[in-house]
Amino acid sequence: MKDVIPFVEKRFRVVAAKDDRAIAGLSMGGGHTLAATNNNPGTFAYIGVFSSGPQVVDETFQKQLEAVKAGGVKFYWLGAGTTDMARERTVTLSEFVKREGFNTTYREIPGRHYWFLWRDFSCTTRRSRSCRLRSRKDLACRAGLTRPRAWPASRRRVRHSCGVSD
């Protein structure tokens, strides 16, 4: 966290504020998202976990999640496939964040632990009004992943398969 966020803020045009910062991960990256947010409460306003969840929901995990909520998370997005090997852990996390009172959504679609599932979740997350993300560019800005300043003008307008343009 101490290296990545300053690196992104230096190299890309991003709003360098917690209220405009997002993190999302899929599969093992979802586990890294949980670790990053639970160990750094108050750093991200938007969290997305696709096909992942905690191995064990113990007292330590509960206290960490309470600190994340107190840190001002605006939206916690979760999703898994119906035959996803990580579905059970994602459902457990979804139920727990709902009990804790997070503004959250859990989405389940037919599919297994595979990229096409996560691509759908990524598109859905970008269009989610609850997240107030209107385009791929908004999600990238919130995640700190905007294009470098030197991106060619001819490549600025892109239409994605999910219907999102930037």
N, C-alpha and C positions, 0 to 999 in steps of 0.2 A: 504494500500500500504506500509506503513511504517513497518508493522508487517509481511505481507505475503512474500514479496520479500526477506527480510533478512532470514526468516525462511526457504524458499525453497533453497536459496543459501547456507545456512549452512548445511542442511540435505541431499541435492542431488548434484550430479555432474552436474553442469550447467555452462555455460559461463555467467559470471555476467556482461553483458554489454547490453546496450539498443539495439544495432544493432543485438543482438541474442536473444531478448526477444519478446514473443508473448502473446497475450491474446485473448481468444475466448469465446463466451457464446451463449447459445441457450435459446429462450423464455425469461423468466425473467432474466436469466443469461446474455442474450444479452443486456438487459437494464443495468445490472450491469457493463458489458463491456463498454457500452457507458459512464456511469457515471465515471468509473475508468479512462478511457482514456481521456475524456474531462476535468476532474479535475486534471489530472497529465500528461500534454503534455510533450513529450520528454522522456517518460518512456518506451514505446513499439515501436518496429519497424514494427510489424505485428499485424493486428487487424482482428478478424473474428466475424461477427454478424449474427447469424442464427435465422430467424423468430422473429425479433424484430426491433424496431426503436423508434425514439422520439415521444412522445405524441404531441408535438408542436415544429415546427421549427421557433423559434423566434430569436430576435437579440442576446440574450445571447448564445443560442445554436450555432448560426453562428460564433460568436466570439470564442467560445470554440473550434469549429472544425477548424477554421483558425489557432489557436494556436497548435492544434494537428498536422496539416499539417506542420507548421513551425518547429515543434519538430522533424521532420524527419521520418515520417511513410513511410516505403518502400512499403507496400501493405495493402489494405483494402478489405477484402473478405466479401461478403454478399450473403445470399440465403434465399429463402422461397418457400413454396409449392403453387401450383396453387389454392388450396382451403384452404390455411392456413389463420386462423383468423388474423394473424399479417402480411399478405402479403402486404397490403396497406402501412403500416408504413415502412416495409423493402424497398419497391419500392421507397418511398419518400426519405428515407435515401440514397439509391443507387443513385438516381438522383442528390441529393444534393452533395454527395462526388464527383461525376463525374464533376459537375459544378465547384467545388472547385479545381479540377485538381489533385486529388489523383490517384495513380496507383491502379485501382480497378477492381473487377469482381463481377457481380451479376449473380447468377444462380437460375433458377426456374425450379422445377421438379414437376410432378404430385404428389399430396399428400396434407394431411392436417397437422395440428399442432401436430406432433407426432414424437416419437423417431426414427423411420425408416428413415424419411426424414433427420434428423440431422446426423444420422450415415452416410448416403450417403455424406452429405456435409463435414463431418469430413474426410472421406476417400479422397474426391476430393481435399480438402484443403491441405492434406498431400502430394498429388501427384502433386500439382500445380507447374509448372515450374516458374510461375511468382513470387511465394513465395520463390523459390529456396529451397523447402523442398523436400528431396528425400525419406524420410522414416518416419515411426511412431516415430522412435528415434529422428530424426531431429525436428519434431514438438514438441515432448515432451521436448527436450532441449530448444527450443525457448520459449516454454510456461513455462519452469521451472518445468517440471514434470517428470524428468528422474527417473529411478528406484533407490532405495537405493543401496549403494555400496555392500550390502550383498546379492543381488539377486542371487539365485542359478544358477550355470552354465547350468544346464539341462533345464532351462526355458528361456534362452537368445534368442533363435531363435523361433519366433512365426510367423505363416502365418495367416493373417487376411482375412476375407471374402471379403474385398475390393481389395485384391491382394497385399497389402503392407506387406513386411517382415521386421522384425527387428532382 
